[in-house]
Amino acid sequence: MEGEIVEDLRARVDAVPFWWHSIDLGDGVVTPGVKSATLLQAELDTLGIGDLSGKSVLDIGSYDGFYAFQAERLGAERVVALDHYTWSMDLGGFDAYRRRCIESGTPVEEPHTLADYWRPDTLPGRRGFETAHAALGSEVEVVVADFMDCDLASLGTFDVVLYLGVLYHMRHPLLALERVAAVTSPRGTAMIETLAESFRASERHKLCRFMEGDELNSDASNWWSFNEPAMLAMCREAGFASATLQRAPARWKRRAAALARGTVSYRAVLHASRAADTSVRKSSRHHSA
Ligand SMILES: C[S@@+](CC[C@H](N)C(=O)[O-])C[C@H]1O[C@@H](n2cnc3c(N)ncnc32)[C@H](O)[C@@H]1O
């Protein structure tokens, strides 16, 4: 790219008040996301996403679109990025409000309850996604929708459904998983990344912890954490024929930490499939537990 064009791109990136994802736009321009490029690459590696040639991909909760753009780079034939929540927010304004609340010890309210920062009519929080989409010349399709309240039939089904960092933000996680299963094609795979937790001496029980208000990370949109048996059972109950834990700290480490501390939080990646047995699940299986 010419110097002037690169400077123009840099200026457009700088004009976005808040970036969640660090996205490489080429020519040394990387968006300054809260999630660093190194972290995102590590997260991508743990997904076991494989070759996406010829596949259709739905990225639910796409935010700035890092995973959707990666899916496109990995050869997916069709990629749909769906979001509405952060896209409806004045992200810069809300971030400043949240910092003020933390400093003053006041509870942080959910963004959609705060008229000052909630703008579903103009979608200011989509600016990061739009900037990256244009800079990359991406053909990722955009759907502005609440996944919990949209017509799933018109969305269709996809070979790969990415549900990353969303489940524990759902008030109704089992319903959410049912909806994820409904948009996963019969031989497809849903890749689910979530907050998870081991509780002392209880891995034989299916346990979820409910978090009230903003008690986790001063974020009032965090509702749940799940232990391993609960996550797998919920996937099965939601309509997936099988679910496997792809990535998590080794089971013995979780047990030991939970024994010492009562509870230990971790991030888990699950693969869930509508079919009882698929080559996608077999080939991408690398259980670290
Ligand atoms: C923690 S962010 C995760 C972003 C990205 N998937 C990642 O892993 O980096 C959660 C995302 O889910 C989106 N989200 C939350 N509820 C949603 C819903 N009901 N429908 C669609 N998107 C939703 C939020 O707007 C936000 O962009």
The ligand as an SDF file (V2000), in Angstrom:
LIG
                    3D

 27 29  0  0  0  0  0  0  0  0999 V2000
  -17.2560  -11.5540   25.1410 C   0  0  0  0  0  0  0  0  0  0  0  0
  -17.7610  -11.0840   23.5530 S   0  0  0  0  0  0  0  0  0  0  0  0
  -16.9850  -12.3560   22.5790 C   0  0  0  0  0  0  0  0  0  0  0  0
  -16.5910  -11.8540   21.2050 C   0  0  0  0  0  0  0  0  0  0  0  0
  -15.8840  -12.8810   20.3210 C   0  0  0  0  0  0  0  0  0  0  0  0
  -16.7720  -13.9720   19.9680 N   0  0  0  0  0  0  0  0  0  0  0  0
  -14.6390  -13.3860   21.0040 C   0  0  0  0  0  0  0  0  0  0  0  0
  -14.6200  -14.5510   21.4260 O   0  0  0  0  0  0  0  0  0  0  0  0
  -13.6860  -12.6400   21.1080 O   0  0  0  0  0  0  0  0  0  0  0  0
  -19.4660  -11.5820   23.4700 C   0  0  0  0  0  0  0  0  0  0  0  0
  -20.1320  -11.1510   22.1820 C   0  0  0  0  0  0  0  0  0  0  0  0
  -21.4220  -11.7870   22.0980 O   0  0  0  0  0  0  0  0  0  0  0  0
  -22.3430  -10.8380   21.6400 C   0  0  0  0  0  0  0  0  0  0  0  0
  -23.6890  -11.2270   22.0820 N   0  0  0  0  0  0  0  0  0  0  0  0
  -24.1550  -11.2730   23.3410 C   0  0  0  0  0  0  0  0  0  0  0  0
  -25.4510  -11.6460   23.3430 N   0  0  0  0  0  0  0  0  0  0  0  0
  -25.8020  -11.8290   22.0570 C   0  0  0  0  0  0  0  0  0  0  0  0
  -27.0140  -12.2130   21.4140 C   0  0  0  0  0  0  0  0  0  0  0  0
  -28.1170  -12.4890   22.1220 N   0  0  0  0  0  0  0  0  0  0  0  0
  -27.0370  -12.2850   20.0710 N   0  0  0  0  0  0  0  0  0  0  0  0
  -25.9160  -12.0080   19.3470 C   0  0  0  0  0  0  0  0  0  0  0  0
  -24.7330  -11.6450   19.8970 N   0  0  0  0  0  0  0  0  0  0  0  0
  -24.6810  -11.5590   21.2430 C   0  0  0  0  0  0  0  0  0  0  0  0
  -21.8870   -9.5400   22.2580 C   0  0  0  0  0  0  0  0  0  0  0  0
  -22.4200   -8.4270   21.5800 O   0  0  0  0  0  0  0  0  0  0  0  0
  -20.3800   -9.6480   22.1140 C   0  0  0  0  0  0  0  0  0  0  0  0
  -19.9280   -9.1370   20.8990 O   0  0  0  0  0  0  0  0  0  0  0  0
  1  2  1  0
  2  3  1  0
  2 10  1  0
  3  4  1  0
  4  5  1  0
  5  6  1  0
  5  7  1  0
  7  8  2  0
  7  9  1  0
 10 11  1  0
 11 12  1  0
 11 26  1  0
 12 13  1  0
 13 14  1  0
 13 24  1  0
 14 15  1  0
 14 23  1  0
 15 16  2  0
 16 17  1  0
 17 18  1  0
 17 23  2  0
 18 19  1  0
 18 20  2  0
 20 21  1  0
 21 22  2  0
 22 23  1  0
 24 25  1  0
 24 26  1  0
 26 27  1  0
M  CHG  2   2   1   9  -1
M  END
$$$$
